Amino acid sequence: MSLACGIVGLPNVGKSTLFNALSEGAKAEAANYPFCTIEPNVGVVGVPDERLAKLSALYRPKKTTPTTLDFVDIAGLVKGASKGEGLGNQFLSHIRQVQAIVHVVRCFVDPNVVHVEGSIDPERDVAVIDTELCLKDLETVEKRRERAQKAAKGSGKPAEEAKAELALLDRVRDGLDQGRPLRAQGLTEEERARLADLFALTDKPVLYVANVGESQLADPEADPNVQKVRRLAEREGAKAVVICAGLEAEIAQLPAAERGAFLEESGLTEPGLNKLVRAAYELLGLITFFTAGEDECRAWTVRKGSRAPQAAGVIHTDFERGFIKAEICRVEELLALGSEAALRDKGLLRIEGKDYVVQDGDVAHFRFNV
């Protein structure tokens, strides 16, 4: 499943530093000037899941494989990007290729790292990005309106459908003109489906990342800039996480054995990146199911609402094509009882058919015949 989150923001807000921390060695150039990253870097990041580690401890397999998520480091946008400023057209095309946006907002103060707008102001910075994306979407909507207007002049059912589409496009255009992204316009699922082929930039779900300095980590929620990011996210029904990208980059460079002590010294229970990756995973509407055995314990990704044959197809297309049934148990019950035999004795190992909707935390064995 090829799904990606694009990391966006103004220049010098910490996007590439965050990307380097996420990908642990995918060295996006981090420099104190705009546009140091032109071609988007892609990092494949393991999704942290303690359930997989516990399954591995139970089965002691030859191999343990986490599920992954792609992050794309997209160069900083500036005012005028929608008109090509700062290589804006190229960067906007990169955003169009991802399924969700991780919007990094600078909340740290550092006189040694210039701010492209001259000061720290999360609300203004987010507005700059949203405005450029809205302007680009306006161009797309206008082109679609022109086609709808021509079709509406005809007769019969096609003309009536074109008129309904034109009314929707007019409403969306007005919202964009006021700086409101599509995702914040209260569109119904049916309306969103009708506009899906616009591939609108502002319809992508967003996760806000408040990038703070180490000194702010002691009580980030008391920081006025973090509070502004929280309020911005709440207004959209989005989520926000607080990260110190610089500290996370340091943690990522440490040997695994030393990270626990470093986290404890920093007052953290886990790397902030774990929260970020999990939040991005949820943002994309994804869930995890597992396969477990002596050869391999593995986490797999499916979209929420997927049925058993679709989940089987993630492992191999033959599994979906020849799906017969699935043996399903819950990971927490397997870990508590210690074996599939114990689950079977208690009636907790279920046989499910083609209509079964896979749940996060299912452990599955698929039966198939091709």
VOGU-3710 file (C-alpha; in Angstrom, 3 decimals, decimal comma):
1> mslacgivgl> 0,000/0,000/0,000  1,746/3,129/-1,235  0,540/5,972/0,965  2,590/9,029/1,829  2,476/12,075/4,087  4,075/15,233/2,713  5,979/17,365/5,217  5,272/21,013/4,381  5,778/24,444/5,887  7,620/27,696/5,383
11> pnvgkstlfn> 11,405/27,599/4,926  13,496/27,126/8,087  10,718/25,735/10,283  12,476/22,374/10,799  10,956/20,208/8,048  14,195/18,594/6,881  15,458/18,179/10,443  12,222/16,372/11,270  12,493/14,273/8,122  16,081/13,281/8,977
21> alsegakaea> 14,965/12,217/12,442  12,072/10,204/11,014  14,124/8,381/8,443  17,223/7,868/10,645  19,836/8,427/8,020  17,972/9,657/4,961  20,056/12,792/4,960  17,951/15,619/3,613  20,173/18,681/3,575  19,275/20,947/6,491
31> anypfctiep> 20,622/24,448/5,951  19,914/27,962/7,146  18,449/29,245/3,890  15,287/28,632/1,842  15,035/25,974/-0,872  17,950/23,813/0,305  15,737/20,838/-0,448  14,414/20,998/-4,003  13,762/17,423/-5,033  11,513/15,792/-2,472
41> nvgvvgvpde> 13,240/13,218/-0,285  11,227/10,129/0,575  11,719/8,223/3,820  10,140/4,862/4,624  9,428/4,873/8,354  8,478/1,928/10,545  5,234/2,463/12,481  6,027/1,923/16,181  3,765/-0,725/17,694  4,537/-2,416/21,001
51> rlaklsalyr> 2,068/-5,199/20,140  4,393/-6,427/17,395  7,342/-6,480/19,793  5,310/-8,550/22,258  4,238/-10,994/19,527  7,870/-11,367/18,556  8,820/-12,083/22,172  6,105/-14,758/22,286  6,935/-16,544/19,016  10,682/-15,805/18,791
61> pkkttpttld> 10,495/-15,770/14,986  13,369/-15,672/12,534  12,161/-12,288/11,361  10,052/-9,414/12,710  8,706/-6,867/10,214  6,846/-3,682/11,136  4,426/-1,941/8,839  5,689/1,283/7,300  4,598/4,740/6,228  6,224/7,004/3,643
71> fvdiaglvkg> 7,147/10,583/4,497  8,074/13,057/1,774  10,221/16,080/2,627  8,852/18,897/0,450  10,819/22,139/0,190  9,495/25,258/1,927  6,641/27,200/0,385  6,637/31,017/0,349  4,177/33,749/-0,596  3,570/33,593/-4,326
81> askgeglgnq> 4,219/29,848/-4,586  0,926/29,415/-6,441  2,313/31,757/-9,111  5,667/30,004/-9,272  7,608/32,023/-6,675  10,433/30,056/-5,059  9,970/27,111/-7,431  6,408/26,998/-6,118  4,848/25,141/-9,049  7,295/22,279/-8,598
91> flshirqvqa> 6,698/22,091/-4,855  2,917/22,236/-5,229  3,036/19,348/-7,677  4,888/17,321/-5,037  2,097/18,041/-2,539  -0,442/16,826/-5,086  1,223/13,388/-5,056  0,793/12,714/-1,315  -2,347/11,572/0,508  -1,987/13,684/3,662
101> ivhvvrcfvd> -0,079/16,738/4,850  2,127/17,073/7,922  2,291/20,843/8,394  5,328/21,854/10,450  4,831/25,160/12,242  7,774/26,928/13,840  7,261/27,643/17,531  10,924/27,800/18,582  12,886/31,034/18,848  16,476/30,902/17,586
111> pnvvhvegsi> 18,246/34,093/16,422  20,737/31,922/14,521  18,008/30,466/12,276  16,365/33,160/10,177  12,617/33,208/9,688  11,553/33,970/6,138  8,814/36,297/7,466  11,084/37,918/10,058  9,310/36,740/13,233  7,598/33,768/14,894
121> dperdvavid> 3,849/33,789/14,303  2,144/30,384/13,844  -1,209/31,832/12,729  0,385/33,960/10,010  2,667/31,143/8,879  -0,194/28,657/8,544  -2,238/31,283/6,700  0,597/31,766/4,173  0,625/28,064/3,312  -3,173/27,757/3,265
131> telclkdlet> -3,491/30,824/1,041  -1,064/29,457/-1,545  -2,787/26,072/-1,610  -6,217/27,743/-1,836  -5,042/29,900/-4,751  -3,803/26,847/-6,605  -7,090/25,053/-5,982  -8,970/28,121/-7,211  -7,216/27,745/-10,562  -8,337/24,125/-10,752
141> vekrreraqk> -11,925/24,960/-9,755  -12,137/27,755/-12,341  -11,129/25,385/-15,136  -13,740/22,881/-13,989  -16,391/25,643/-13,821  -15,747/26,604/-17,411  -16,526/23,058/-18,524  -19,591/22,862/-16,271  -20,938/26,192/-17,594  -20,758/24,950/-21,179
151> aakgsgkpae> -22,468/21,665/-20,286  -25,193/23,512/-18,321  -26,305/25,316/-21,482  -27,449/22,030/-23,009  -30,631/20,121/-22,266  -31,786/16,994/-20,528  -30,220/15,134/-17,619  -26,559/16,004/-18,478  -27,419/19,707/-18,333  -29,226/19,316/-14,991
161> eakaelalld> -26,225/17,469/-13,537  -23,905/20,192/-14,844  -26,048/22,875/-13,175  -25,874/21,022/-9,845  -22,115/20,674/-10,228  -21,808/24,360/-11,069  -23,676/25,319/-7,887  -21,284/23,158/-5,853  -18,235/24,603/-7,598  -19,486/28,152/-6,985
171> rvrdgldqgr> -19,846/27,428/-3,275  -16,391/25,841/-3,101  -14,883/28,738/-5,078  -16,345/31,276/-2,648  -14,868/29,390/0,283  -11,434/29,175/-1,310  -11,606/32,866/-2,191  -12,101/33,553/1,521  -9,060/31,431/2,359  -11,014/28,408/3,623
181> plraqgltee> -9,528/25,053/2,559  -11,921/22,468/1,142  -11,414/20,272/4,191  -12,845/23,095/6,358  -15,896/23,851/4,171  -18,232/21,264/5,668  -18,690/19,292/2,453  -20,733/16,099/2,614  -19,195/12,780/1,625  -21,268/12,862/-1,567
191> erarladlfa> -19,979/16,341/-2,422  -16,402/15,340/-1,708  -16,834/12,332/-3,984  -18,114/14,568/-6,786  -15,018/16,732/-6,464  -12,533/13,884/-6,007  -11,139/14,140/-9,519  -10,092/17,735/-8,831  -7,306/16,288/-6,645  -7,570/19,450/-4,578
201> ltdkpvlyva> -4,573/20,318/-2,439  -6,704/21,748/0,368  -8,901/18,654/0,623  -6,052/16,551/1,993  -6,197/15,807/5,734  -3,664/17,749/7,804  -1,677/17,004/10,944  -0,108/20,071/12,539  3,326/19,750/14,137  4,339/22,454/16,592
211> nvgesqladp> 8,143/22,430/16,400  9,508/23,686/19,718  12,924/24,184/21,272  14,288/21,984/24,061  13,582/24,648/26,681  9,882/24,568/25,748  9,525/20,808/26,278  9,180/21,111/30,064  5,694/22,620/29,657  4,846/22,984/25,967
221> eadpnvqkvr> 1,124/23,514/26,555  1,893/26,736/28,439  3,714/28,155/25,421  1,584/30,776/23,602  2,812/29,668/20,181  1,913/26,036/20,877  -1,502/27,202/22,092  -2,017/29,006/18,772  -1,248/25,824/16,832  -3,657/23,857/19,032
231> rlaeregaka> -6,433/26,382/18,372  -5,761/26,312/14,620  -6,062/22,524/14,614  -9,234/22,543/16,739  -10,953/24,957/14,350  -10,439/22,462/11,532  -11,175/19,365/13,562  -7,542/18,368/12,993  -4,894/17,082/15,388  -1,664/18,687/16,528
241> vvicagleae> 1,446/17,156/18,066  4,346/18,901/19,773  7,834/17,911/18,626  11,342/19,195/19,220  12,785/18,220/15,844  16,345/19,078/16,873  16,190/16,801/19,920  14,483/14,036/17,916  17,305/14,201/15,365  19,828/13,733/18,191
251> iaqlpaaerg> 17,900/10,737/19,546  17,739/9,158/16,096  21,528/9,288/15,772  22,127/7,449/19,050  22,683/3,672/19,213  19,430/1,954/20,189  20,908/0,850/23,530  21,563/4,448/24,569  18,230/5,974/23,626  16,350/4,937/26,760
261> afleesglte> 18,750/6,740/29,091  18,791/9,816/26,860  14,988/9,943/26,811  14,868/9,647/30,598  17,353/12,495/30,978  15,225/14,592/28,637  12,057/13,837/30,608  10,435/11,849/27,796  8,788/8,421/28,018  9,225/7,742/24,285
271> pglnklvraa> 10,504/9,616/21,239  8,055/12,286/20,142  8,389/10,853/16,660  6,445/7,772/17,770  3,433/9,965/18,514  3,875/11,757/15,203  4,023/8,565/13,143  1,011/7,054/14,917  -0,961/10,269/14,427  -0,054/10,359/10,714
281> yellglitff> -1,073/6,703/10,369  -4,447/7,456/11,942  -4,794/10,574/9,767  -4,672/8,379/6,671  -7,449/6,158/8,044  -5,179/3,141/8,425  -5,257/0,192/10,815  -2,852/-2,647/11,554  -3,421/-6,378/11,551  -0,806/-9,052/12,258
291> tagedecraw> 0,388/-12,413/11,052  2,401/-14,434/13,536  4,439/-17,612/13,472  7,888/-19,103/13,975  9,162/-17,842/10,621  7,931/-14,259/10,892  5,843/-11,919/12,969  4,640/-9,080/10,804  2,409/-6,023/10,956  0,322/-5,174/7,893
301> tvrkgsrapq> -1,516/-2,016/6,871  -5,082/-1,791/5,536  -7,585/1,014/5,311  -10,172/1,155/8,077  -13,286/-0,684/6,894  -11,417/-3,210/4,713  -12,899/-6,704/4,490  -10,979/-9,937/4,991  -10,242/-10,646/1,289  -8,799/-7,133/0,857
311> aagvihtdfe> -6,567/-7,633/3,885  -5,436/-10,976/2,504  -4,605/-9,258/-0,782  -2,168/-6,937/1,012  -0,063/-10,020/1,746  -0,394/-11,492/-1,757  -2,843/-10,971/-4,604  -3,384/-14,760/-4,775  -4,688/-14,658/-1,194  -7,451/-12,254/-2,218
321> rgfikaeicr> -8,228/-13,984/-5,514  -8,585/-17,426/-3,912  -9,837/-16,343/-0,468  -11,752/-19,065/1,391  -11,790/-17,982/5,032  -9,768/-16,320/7,767  -8,894/-17,519/11,264  -9,011/-14,428/13,456  -8,062/-13,715/17,033  -7,331/-10,565/19,006
331> veellalgse> -3,698/-9,734/19,641  -4,309/-8,832/23,296  -6,043/-12,187/23,913  -3,255/-14,097/22,180  -0,634/-12,324/24,288  -2,605/-12,903/27,483  -3,181/-16,638/26,896  0,147/-17,347/25,218  -0,862/-19,666/22,385  -3,407/-20,272/19,649
341> aalrdkgllr> -4,226/-23,629/21,249  -5,286/-21,836/24,431  -7,401/-19,434/22,372  -9,078/-22,328/20,593  -9,888/-24,023/23,917  -11,668/-20,870/25,078  -13,466/-20,341/21,775  -11,553/-17,155/21,013  -10,181/-18,267/17,635  -12,890/-17,374/15,131
351> iegkdyvvqd> -13,550/-18,413/11,536  -14,596/-15,425/9,420  -15,757/-15,191/5,799  -15,595/-12,676/2,970  -17,821/-10,095/4,648  -15,750/-9,800/7,815  -14,439/-6,245/8,421  -10,881/-6,434/9,702  -10,241/-4,662/13,004  -7,107/-2,978/14,280
361> gdvahfrfnv> -5,232/-5,548/16,365  -6,542/-8,652/14,601  -4,137/-11,582/14,190  -5,055/-13,416/11,002  -4,360/-16,666/9,208  -5,825/-16,733/5,715  -6,962/-19,842/3,875  -7,039/-19,624/0,086  -7,081/-21,735/-3,067  -6,102/-20,660/-6,589
//
